[in-house]
């Protein structure tokens, strides 16, 4: 499954399109009433639960509770920044225990996203690949579907563009491609059992046309 982040809309969150739905990502504290208001417009919410230093993001955990009460019961997607200096099993255990205390037992978290940012990985791609493979296995063993929040350039810098975490398992991809310049860009990435071809056209009138595997997916207005 591909999720494409497309536009920056607020100081509080990043807004993006998920198929025919709209979602947002925030690291700022939001109240139950704010989530209730946002639930009138947005269908999905992505919330940070783990920071790059390996610590738990308590703001994100409280946001999960508030989002549940605010109407996002089945549309909450947590993500975290991995810390390669911490054992992958220990890191995932800490994340899982925190989520267990924050999630709604009626609608438990099903997908756990890993944010792939080159700033927080080593320069050794082989080491990074090994760690990501181990972490992916820990996520699967914890009964989550693994997801990855990244971009073409970030994936390439950290792992190499041809790296596939698991050749047999399906993974969710939250693909970020912020626009703002007039270009035509073709992106090809093998990811899990998928080969995703994405073409992002920036049109003269400011709109952008997105084509995935030859099929038009959506048109949106750029706002940066």
Secondary structure as a PSIPRED ss2 file (coil, helix, strand):
# PSIPRED VFORMAT (PSIPRED V4.0)

   1 X C   1.000  0.000  0.000
   2 X E   0.000  0.000  1.000
   3 X E   0.000  0.000  1.000
   4 X E   0.000  0.000  1.000
   5 X E   0.000  0.000  1.000
   6 X E   0.000  0.000  1.000
   7 X E   0.000  0.000  1.000
   8 X E   0.000  0.000  1.000
   9 X C   1.000  0.000  0.000
  10 X C   1.000  0.000  0.000
  11 X C   1.000  0.000  0.000
  12 X C   1.000  0.000  0.000
  13 X C   1.000  0.000  0.000
  14 X E   0.000  0.000  1.000
  15 X E   0.000  0.000  1.000
  16 X E   0.000  0.000  1.000
  17 X E   0.000  0.000  1.000
  18 X E   0.000  0.000  1.000
  19 X C   1.000  0.000  0.000
  20 X C   1.000  0.000  0.000
  21 X E   0.000  0.000  1.000
  22 X E   0.000  0.000  1.000
  23 X E   0.000  0.000  1.000
  24 X E   0.000  0.000  1.000
  25 X E   0.000  0.000  1.000
  26 X E   0.000  0.000  1.000
  27 X C   1.000  0.000  0.000
  28 X C   1.000  0.000  0.000
  29 X C   1.000  0.000  0.000
  30 X C   1.000  0.000  0.000
  31 X C   1.000  0.000  0.000
  32 X H   0.000  1.000  0.000
  33 X H   0.000  1.000  0.000
  34 X H   0.000  1.000  0.000
  35 X H   0.000  1.000  0.000
  36 X H   0.000  1.000  0.000
  37 X H   0.000  1.000  0.000
  38 X H   0.000  1.000  0.000
  39 X C   1.000  0.000  0.000
  40 X C   1.000  0.000  0.000
  41 X C   1.000  0.000  0.000
  42 X C   1.000  0.000  0.000
  43 X C   1.000  0.000  0.000
  44 X E   0.000  0.000  1.000
  45 X E   0.000  0.000  1.000
  46 X E   0.000  0.000  1.000
  47 X E   0.000  0.000  1.000
  48 X E   0.000  0.000  1.000
  49 X E   0.000  0.000  1.000
  50 X E   0.000  0.000  1.000
  51 X C   1.000  0.000  0.000
  52 X C   1.000  0.000  0.000
  53 X C   1.000  0.000  0.000
  54 X C   1.000  0.000  0.000
  55 X C   1.000  0.000  0.000
  56 X E   0.000  0.000  1.000
  57 X C   1.000  0.000  0.000
  58 X H   0.000  1.000  0.000
  59 X H   0.000  1.000  0.000
  60 X H   0.000  1.000  0.000
  61 X H   0.000  1.000  0.000
  62 X H   0.000  1.000  0.000
  63 X H   0.000  1.000  0.000
  64 X H   0.000  1.000  0.000
  65 X H   0.000  1.000  0.000
  66 X H   0.000  1.000  0.000
  67 X H   0.000  1.000  0.000
  68 X H   0.000  1.000  0.000
  69 X H   0.000  1.000  0.000
  70 X C   1.000  0.000  0.000
  71 X C   1.000  0.000  0.000
  72 X C   1.000  0.000  0.000
  73 X C   1.000  0.000  0.000
  74 X C   1.000  0.000  0.000
  75 X C   1.000  0.000  0.000
  76 X E   0.000  0.000  1.000
  77 X E   0.000  0.000  1.000
  78 X E   0.000  0.000  1.000
  79 X E   0.000  0.000  1.000
  80 X E   0.000  0.000  1.000
  81 X E   0.000  0.000  1.000
  82 X C   1.000  0.000  0.000
  83 X C   1.000  0.000  0.000
  84 X C   1.000  0.000  0.000
  85 X C   1.000  0.000  0.000
  86 X C   1.000  0.000  0.000
  87 X C   1.000  0.000  0.000
  88 X H   0.000  1.000  0.000
  89 X H   0.000  1.000  0.000
  90 X H   0.000  1.000  0.000
  91 X H   0.000  1.000  0.000
  92 X H   0.000  1.000  0.000
  93 X H   0.000  1.000  0.000
  94 X H   0.000  1.000  0.000
  95 X H   0.000  1.000  0.000
  96 X H   0.000  1.000  0.000
  97 X H   0.000  1.000  0.000
  98 X H   0.000  1.000  0.000
  99 X H   0.000  1.000  0.000
 100 X H   0.000  1.000  0.000
 101 X H   0.000  1.000  0.000
 102 X H   0.000  1.000  0.000
 103 X C   1.000  0.000  0.000
 104 X E   0.000  0.000  1.000
 105 X C   1.000  0.000  0.000
 106 X C   1.000  0.000  0.000
 107 X E   0.000  0.000  1.000
 108 X C   1.000  0.000  0.000
 109 X C   1.000  0.000  0.000
 110 X C   1.000  0.000  0.000
 111 X E   0.000  0.000  1.000
 112 X E   0.000  0.000  1.000
 113 X E   0.000  0.000  1.000
 114 X E   0.000  0.000  1.000
 115 X E   0.000  0.000  1.000
 116 X C   1.000  0.000  0.000
 117 X C   1.000  0.000  0.000
 118 X H   0.000  1.000  0.000
 119 X H   0.000  1.000  0.000
 120 X H   0.000  1.000  0.000
 121 X C   1.000  0.000  0.000
 122 X C   1.000  0.000  0.000
 123 X C   1.000  0.000  0.000
 124 X C   1.000  0.000  0.000
 125 X H   0.000  1.000  0.000
 126 X H   0.000  1.000  0.000
 127 X H   0.000  1.000  0.000
 128 X H   0.000  1.000  0.000
 129 X H   0.000  1.000  0.000
 130 X H   0.000  1.000  0.000
 131 X H   0.000  1.000  0.000
 132 X H   0.000  1.000  0.000
 133 X H   0.000  1.000  0.000
 134 X H   0.000  1.000  0.000
 135 X H   0.000  1.000  0.000
 136 X H   0.000  1.000  0.000
 137 X H   0.000  1.000  0.000
 138 X H   0.000  1.000  0.000
 139 X H   0.000  1.000  0.000
 140 X H   0.000  1.000  0.000
 141 X H   0.000  1.000  0.000
 142 X C   1.000  0.000  0.000
 143 X C   1.000  0.000  0.000
 144 X C   1.000  0.000  0.000
 145 X E   0.000  0.000  1.000
 146 X E   0.000  0.000  1.000
 147 X E   0.000  0.000  1.000
 148 X E   0.000  0.000  1.000
 149 X E   0.000  0.000  1.000
 150 X E   0.000  0.000  1.000
 151 X C   1.000  0.000  0.000
 152 X H   0.000  1.000  0.000
 153 X H   0.000  1.000  0.000
 154 X H   0.000  1.000  0.000
 155 X H   0.000  1.000  0.000
 156 X H   0.000  1.000  0.000
 157 X H   0.000  1.000  0.000
 158 X H   0.000  1.000  0.000
 159 X C   1.000  0.000  0.000
 160 X C   1.000  0.000  0.000
 161 X C   1.000  0.000  0.000
 162 X C   1.000  0.000  0.000
 163 X C   1.000  0.000  0.000
 164 X C   1.000  0.000  0.000
 165 X C   1.000  0.000  0.000
 166 X C   1.000  0.000  0.000
 167 X C   1.000  0.000  0.000
 168 X C   1.000  0.000  0.000
 169 X C   1.000  0.000  0.000
 170 X C   1.000  0.000  0.000
 171 X C   1.000  0.000  0.000
 172 X E   0.000  0.000  1.000
 173 X E   0.000  0.000  1.000
 174 X E   0.000  0.000  1.000
 175 X E   0.000  0.000  1.000
 176 X E   0.000  0.000  1.000
 177 X C   1.000  0.000  0.000
 178 X C   1.000  0.000  0.000
 179 X C   1.000  0.000  0.000
 180 X C   1.000  0.000  0.000
 181 X C   1.000  0.000  0.000
 182 X C   1.000  0.000  0.000
 183 X C   1.000  0.000  0.000
 184 X E   0.000  0.000  1.000
 185 X E   0.000  0.000  1.000
 186 X E   0.000  0.000  1.000
 187 X E   0.000  0.000  1.000
 188 X E   0.000  0.000  1.000
 189 X E   0.000  0.000  1.000
 190 X E   0.000  0.000  1.000
 191 X E   0.000  0.000  1.000
 192 X C   1.000  0.000  0.000
 193 X C   1.000  0.000  0.000
 194 X E   0.000  0.000  1.000
 195 X E   0.000  0.000  1.000
 196 X E   0.000  0.000  1.000
 197 X E   0.000  0.000  1.000
 198 X E   0.000  0.000  1.000
 199 X E   0.000  0.000  1.000
 200 X E   0.000  0.000  1.000
 201 X E   0.000  0.000  1.000
 202 X E   0.000  0.000  1.000
 203 X C   1.000  0.000  0.000
 204 X C   1.000  0.000  0.000
 205 X C   1.000  0.000  0.000
 206 X C   1.000  0.000  0.000
 207 X E   0.000  0.000  1.000
 208 X E   0.000  0.000  1.000
 209 X E   0.000  0.000  1.000
 210 X E   0.000  0.000  1.000
 211 X E   0.000  0.000  1.000
 212 X E   0.000  0.000  1.000
 213 X C   1.000  0.000  0.000
 214 X C   1.000  0.000  0.000
 215 X E   0.000  0.000  1.000
 216 X E   0.000  0.000  1.000
 217 X E   0.000  0.000  1.000
 218 X E   0.000  0.000  1.000
 219 X E   0.000  0.000  1.000
 220 X E   0.000  0.000  1.000
 221 X E   0.000  0.000  1.000
 222 X C   1.000  0.000  0.000
 223 X C   1.000  0.000  0.000
 224 X C   1.000  0.000  0.000
